[in-house]
Amino acid sequence: MKDLLQKTLPLSLILGARFFGLFVVMPLLSLYAFSLSGATPILIGIAMGGYALTQVIFQVPFGFLSDKFGRKSMIALGLIIFAIGSAICALSDDIYMLIIGRFLQGAGAVGGVVSAMIADLVNEEKRTKAMAFMGATISLSFVVAMIVGPIIGGIYGVSNLFWITFVLAIFGIVLLFVSVPEAPKITYSFNANTNEYSLIFKNKNLQIMNLTNFLQKGFMTLAFLIIPIALVKGFEMPKEELYKVYIPASILGLLSMAPAAIIAEKKGKFKSVMVTGVLFFVIAYLLMLSDNKWAFIAGIFVFFIGFSMHEPIMQSLASRYCKAHQKGSALGIFTSFGYLGTFVGALIGGHFYDFFGMLSISMFVVIASFLWILLFAFLANPTFQKNLYLPLCEHTRGEDLEVLVELVGILEWYINESERKAVIKYDKHLLEEQEIMDFIKIHLRDKFKE
């Protein structure tokens, strides 16, 4: 556990600080944007979700470049861009300058790179725990943001929240170079070639996970667009008191993460947990149709639980469907779909809420959710895959394992040069660990006889 924390805590703090910077303005952003000159419902939606559009554009290039040139340099570049965007948002005096700043905030698209680096540092069997820890850190940053945002923003103004975001971005850069360990040097297996990057887009399981991230983040943005406006304008709650709703909702979400991760990982019920989370979305949006204040607030609580159930397992699940040398690119695409969902949710949410009301949004979410559940029937069970970690001795080289291509059931293998071990991924329905070990021993024995 100590080793896991050493590898994941600094990166989790960096990502948590970054997400805090995005979350801390969300409770008041739609109300704040209304006060700026030139604001319209569509432009307000763009200001809320604009950062997600540039995340979509830059997430994949950042992931691809991190595969080629290293994770740390790309994370540092992303944080610098994020800091510049935060400063512009803090200085904005009209809706257009705010949108430009939000676009720049999103251009620092390092979420997928951070996830890929955690996947590099942590064995696959411990990856869900690592992702759950990262998710818990993000959720904790969310809870703190829900407390700090309405209070500081309500008293001192939203612009000061953006300055807090700027400072946190600088903190992330320092932490990156002081505390984050170097990713292991990896030598990839026989099937690692650049032509296989096109297979990421053809992988059915990755496509389902990409769409899952799109829908989850889209529904989240819809909720954040609706909740503050409905509570303040519809139920006449002072904006300074929004934290009284966000805090217990966030705590309930945080408490739901650990059971979800345990059920998914220990029991192999990844799909069941995902479906349950979607059903919570359905219940939440139906409750938020109510004209009763407490029923609406109950809907918020249910939504936070459903959303948080997904968080500890989604990225871990997506990382299991790609090859080791494709993690940065695959998780970059996965994260891009999430931010695309954020942008689309904000864009259409503002329009729908302004012209058609809550009913149209809820019905859209309910119908989309049931189609989403049907999609999970086509998702492969990742628990059929296992890893064998094989220490390399001084007489064994990576080339000696090329013979693994002859074994049916070997999915991929690669060499962790930093730790001098081979990582062999196989289908446990087709192969047993001992069969692989015996096969390698026979090959090496024949080699030395020669």
N, C-alpha and C positions, 0 to 999 in steps of 0.2 A: 504493500500500500504506500509506503514511504517513497519508493522509487516511482510509482505512478504519479504521486503528487508532485515530485520534483520535475517530472517531465511535462505535466499538464497544467500545473498551477500558474506559471508565468504567462503561458499562452492564453489560458482561460481569463486571466486578469486583463490582458491586452484586449481580448475580444469583448470581455464584460465592460471595460471602460469605454470602448467604442460604441457598444450597444447602449450603454447608459447615456452617452451623448445624443444618440438618436431618440431614445425613449423619453428623456427628461423633458423634451419640448412637446411630445405628442399630446398630453392631456389638454394643453392650452393652444396648440398650434392652429387649429381650425378657427378658434375664436380670435387669436392674435392676427391671423391673416385677414380676417374680416375688417380689421381696423386699418389696414394699410391702403394707401391710395391705389386705385386701379383694380381692386379686388373684385372678382366675380366667382360664382360657384365653381366654374371649370378651372380657373386659375388657382383657386384655393386647393382644389383637388390635386393639381399639378405641383403646387408648393409642398403639399403633404407627401405625395408619392414620387416627386421628381427625382429624389436621390436614388430611388429604386430603378428608374429608367437607365441612369448612367451605370448603376451596378450591373444591369443586364448587359450593357455594352462592354464593360471593362472586366467583368468577372472572369470570363473565359481567357482573354489575353493574359491576365495576371496569373491564372492557374497554369496556362501553357508555359509562360516564361519562368514560372517557379519550378516546373519540371526540368527546364533546360539550364537555368542559371542560379537556382537555389531559392529556398523559401524566405530566408531572412531579408535579403535585399529587396524582394518584392513587397514584403510586409512593411518594411521601413518606408518605401516609396509611397505605398498606399496611405500610411498614416500621415505623411507630410501633406499629401493632397487633401486628405480629410481635414487637417488642421486649417489649411488655407480656406477651404469652403466654409468652415465654422466661423472664421473671422469675418468673411463676407456677409454671412447671415446675421452676425451680431451688429454689423454696420448698416444693414439694409434699412431704407426708409420708404420703399414701395414694394409692391408684390413682385415686380420683375427682378429686382436685385435679390430678393429672398429666393426666388426660383433659381437664379444663377448660382447662389451659394449652396442651395440644396443639391443642384446638379453636381457641383464640385465635391460635396460631401460624399455623394455616391460613387464618384469616379475613383475614390480610394478603395477599390473593391478587393479586399483581402480576406473576406470571410471564408471562402473556399480554400485559400492558401493556408490559413491557420488550421482549418480542419484537416487538410492534407498533411501538414507538418505533425499534428498530433497522431494521425494514422501512421506516419513514418516512425515516430518515436515509441509507439505502444504496440505490443503484440495484439493480433486480431482478437484473441480470446478475452483480452482486457479492454478492448476498444469501446464496447458499449459503456463500461464503467467510466472510461475517460471522457466519452462524449456526454454521459450523464452528468459528470462533474462539471464539464464545460457548460452544459445546459443549465445546471443549478447555479453556476456563477452568473450566467446571463440573466436567469430568473431573479437572482438576488439583486443584480444591478437594476432590474426592472422594478422590483419592490421599492428599492431606495429612490429610483427615479420618480415613481408615483407619489412618494412622500415629498421629495425635494422640489419636483417640478411645479405642482400647483401652489406650494407655499412661496418659494423664491420667485417664481414667475408672476404670481399674483401680487406680491408686495414690491418687488424690484424690477419687474419687467422681463419679458421673454428674451430680450437681447442679451441679458446677463446669463441666461441659461446657455446661450451659444458660446459665450466666453468660457464658461465652465467646460464645455465640450472641447474647445481649443486647448485648454490646459491639459485635459486628459489625453488628448492625442499626443502631446509632447511627452507626457509621462509614459505613454505606451512605447514610444521610440526608445527612451532611456531603458525601460525594463527589457525590451527586446534584446539589446546588446549586452546588458549586465547579467541577466538571469536565464535567458532561454538557451538550452544546450543546442549544439550543432546537430542537424539531422544526420543520421547514419549514411555513410557512403554505400550506395547500392549498385551491384552488378546484376543486370537483369538476365532472365532466362532466354532460351532459344527462340521464344515467340515474341520477344520485345523488339518491334520495329515500328518506325514512324507511320507506316501505312495502316497500322491497326488503330490509329486515332479515329479514323472514320467509323470504326466498329462501335465506338461509344454512342454514336447517334442511331445505330441500328440495334442496340441492345434493348430488348423488350423490357427487361426488369428496370434498367436505368430510365427508360422512357416513362414507365409507370411512376417511379420515384420522383422524376422531374415534374410530372403533372401533379403529383401529391404535394410537393413543395409549393407549386404555383397556387393551388387551391387553398392550402392552409394559410399561406401568407396573405392571399387575397381576402379571405374571410377575416383575418386579423385586422387588416387595414380598414375594411368596411366597419368592423366593430369600433375601432378607435375614431373613425369619422363620425359615427352615429352617437356613441356614448356621451361625449362631452356636450354636444349640441342638444341632445334629447334631455339630459339631466339639467342643464342650465336654462335652456329656452323652453323646454316642454314641462319639466317638473319644478322649475324655478329654484334649483339648488345653487347657492353661491359657488362660483368657480374655485374659491379658496378652500371649499370643503369637499372637492372631488376626491381628495386623497382618502376620505373616509370610506369611499366605495372601492377605490383601487387597491388600498392596502390589504383588506381582508380577502379580496378576490385574488390578489397576487400570492398571498400566503397559502390559500387553498390550492392554487396552481402549483406552487413550489412543493407542497406536501404530496401532491399526486405524482410527482416525477419519479421518486424512488420505487414505489410499487409498480409503476408502469415498466420501468427498466428491468426490475427483477423478474416480473412475469414474462417479459419479452425474451430476456437473456437466459434465465435459468430454466424456464418451462418451454422455450422455443415458440412462444406465442406472439411473434412479431405482428402477424397479420391481424390477430384478434385484438391486440391493443390499438392498432391503427384504426380498425373499424369502430371500436368503442369510442375513440376520440371523435370520429366523424359523427356518430350518433349524438354525442354531447353537443356538437355544433348545431345539429338540427333542433334539439330541445332548447338550446340557448336562444336561437333566433326566433323560435316560436314564442318563447316567454317575452322576448323584447318587443313583441307586437302589442303587448298589453298596455292599456292606459293606466294601470295601477303601478305606482312608483315602485312598490316592493317586489312585484312580479318582474318588473323590468330589471331591477337590481339583482334578483335571483338569476335572471338570464345572463347577466354579466358574470356572476360567480360560476355558473355552469360552463360558460364559454372559456373562461380562464383554465378550468380544470381540463377540458377537452384539448385545448391548445397545448397545455403543459405536458399532457400524456404523450404527445407526439415528439416533443423536443429531444428527449434523451436518446431516442432510437432512430430518428430519421436519417441523420448523417452517417451514423454507424451502419445502418442498413444499406444506404446508397454505396458506401465504400466497399461493401462486400461483393458488389456485382461488377466491379471493374478490376482490371489487372493492376499489379503494383506500380508499374511505370506509367499508368494512366490516371492515378489518383488525383493529381493536381488539376488536370484537365476535366476529368469526370465530375469532381466535386465543384469545380468552377462552373460547369454547365448546370449542375444541380442547384447551386446557390443562385445562379442567374435566373433560373425559372422561378425561384422564390421571390426575387426582387421584381421580376416581371409581374408576378401576381400582386405584389404590393402596389406597383404603379397602376395596374389595371383596376385593382380594387378601389384605390383612391380616386381615380379618374371617373369611373362609372358610378361609384358610390355617391360622390358629390352631386352628379347629374341626376341620378335616380331619386335620391333623397329630396332634392330641391323640387323636382317636377312630379314625382309619383308617390313619394312617401315611403314609410317603413314597410308597408305590405309588399311592395314590389321587390324590395331587397330580401326580405325573409323568404318569399316564395322561390326566388332565384336560388338562394342558398340551400333550401330544402331539396329542390329538384336536383341541383348539382351534386349534393351530398349523396343521394341515393345512387346516382350514376357513378360516383366516385367509389362507393362501396362495391358495386358490381365489378369495377376495374380491378380490385384487389384479388378477385378470383383467378386472374391471369398472372399474378406475381409468384415467382418461384420461392420456395422455402429455403432461406440461406443456411438453416441449421444442418443441411446435408453436406456442407463444406467444412473441412477441418484442416488444420495446419500441423505440420511436423517440423520441429526446430532441431536441426542437426548440426552439432558443433563440428567445425572443420579442423582436422589435425594438420601438422606440418607437411604430411605427404599427400594430402587431399586438396585438389584445386577445384575451382568452379567448373572447369572444363570436364572434369571427371563425371559430373552429374548430367552432362548432355544426354547420356543414355536413358534418362528418365522419359524422353520423348517416346520411347518404345512401350511404356506402361499405359494401358487404358485406364482412365480415371484420374490421371495427373492433370490438374487444371493449369498450374503454372509453378515456377520456382524461381527464386532469386537469391543472391548472396548478399548478406549484410557484412560488408567488408570491415566496418568499424568494430563489430562484435565477433567477427569470424564465425559466422554460422550461416547455414543454408536454411531458407524458409520454403517448405514444399507444401503447396495447397493441393488437396485431393478431395475427390468425392467419396465419402465414407460408405456409400451404397455399392461402390464398385471396387474399393480397395480398403485394406486394413493397414494400419501403421506398420505392423511387423512385416507384411509383404514388401513394403517399400524398403525397409531396412535390410531384409534378406536380399532383395534384388541388387541394392547398392553394394553390399558386402561381396556378393558373387562377382559383380563387375570388377570391383577393386582387386579381388583375389586373382581373377584372370589377367588383369592388367599387370600385376607384379610378376606373374608367372612368365609373361612375355619379356 
